[in-house]
């Protein structure tokens, strides 16, 4: 999952995540926000850290097999057409 932070103290947020053993990777700093990747299980642990640092993390993109399968289930007519075409 890719998240963004648009305000608050980024450095303190990153340090507290490291202290709480929340893994963040692919961290990039843009003009006024930080973009990073995080696991879903770690995203649920972010709430106390975000409250202390006055940061609001926003989910930018959901990546992974569960999310792809959920999209496929929502578009089941298209998936049925692909399966029938391949047969």
Buried (B, 14 or more C-beta within 10 A) or exposed (E): BBBBBEEBBBEBBBEBBEEEEBEBEEEEEEEEBBBBBBBEEBBEBBEEBBEEBEBEBEEBEEEEEEEEEEEEEEEEEEEEEEEEEEE
